[in-house]
Amino acid sequence: MENDCKYRLHKKREGLPLAFGSNIRVTNRNITDEYAKKLIERYSEVKKDFDISYLFAKYPVQEVEVIQEVESKETPKPKRKRKSNK
C-alpha cells in the first residue's frame, strides 16, 4: 500500500508522538496530511519562528502570486540643473 501523502518526515524525525502523551507515533509509513497538519500546529505553538523544513524533508510549497507593476504612460520630467550664483 503506497502512501500518497504530500509530506515526508526527515529520517531522524520518524516516530514522533502525534500529541503530548499520544500513543500514535508518526512515521513515513503512516503519515497523512491530517497528521502532518497536527504536527505543524503542535510545533508552531512551541516555537514562534518554526520552519516547516525542521520536521519534513518533503512538503507542498504554497505558490506565491507574482504581481507585475504596470508602467505608467507618463514619462518622468528631466531634472534641471541649478544655476550657480557667482
C-alpha positions in Angstrom: 0.0 0.0 0.0 1.6 3.3 -1.1 1.2 6.4 1.0 0.0 9.3 -1.2 0.6 12.0 1.5 2.3 15.2 0.4 4.6 15.2 3.4 7.7 13.2 4.2 9.4 13.3 7.6 13.2 13.5 7.9 14.6 10.2 8.9 15.7 11.4 12.3 12.1 12.8 13.0 10.3 9.5 12.4 8.4 8.1 15.4 7.3 11.5 16.8 4.2 11.3 19.0 1.2 13.0 17.4 0.5 15.0 20.5 1.8 15.1 24.1 1.0 11.7 25.7 -0.4 10.3 22.5 0.0 6.6 21.6 0.2 7.4 17.9 3.7 7.6 16.6 4.0 9.3 13.2 6.3 7.7 10.7 6.6 7.9 6.9 4.6 4.7 6.6 1.5 6.0 8.5 1.7 9.8 7.9 -1.3 11.5 6.4 -2.0 15.1 5.6 -4.1 15.4 8.7 -1.3 14.1 10.9 1.2 16.4 9.3 -1.0 19.5 9.9 -1.4 18.4 13.6 2.4 18.2 13.9 2.8 21.6 12.3 0.3 23.1 14.7 2.0 21.4 17.7 5.5 22.7 16.8 4.4 26.2 15.7 2.8 26.7 19.1 6.0 25.9 20.9 8.4 27.7 18.6 7.4 31.1 17.3 9.9 31.0 14.4 9.1 27.5 13.4 10.2 26.4 10.0 8.4 23.5 8.3 11.7 22.1 7.0 12.7 21.3 10.6 10.3 18.3 10.5 9.7 17.5 6.9 12.1 16.6 4.1 9.2 16.9 1.5 6.2 19.2 1.8 3.9 21.1 -0.5 5.1 24.6 -1.3 2.5 27.4 -1.4 2.8 29.2 -4.7 3.2 32.9 -4.4 1.5 35.1 -7.0 3.8 37.5 -8.8 2.3 40.9 -9.3 3.8 42.9 -12.1 3.8 46.6 -11.9 2.3 48.3 -14.9 4.5 51.1 -16.3 2.8 54.4 -16.3 2.3 56.3 -19.5 3.7 59.5 -18.1 7.4 59.9 -18.7 9.4 61.5 -15.9 10.4 65.1 -16.4 14.1 65.6 -16.9 15.9 67.1 -13.9 17.2 70.6 -14.4 20.5 71.8 -13.2 20.6 74.8 -10.9 22.4 77.8 -11.9 25.1 78.8 -9.5 25.2 82.4 -8.3 28.6 83.9 -8.9 
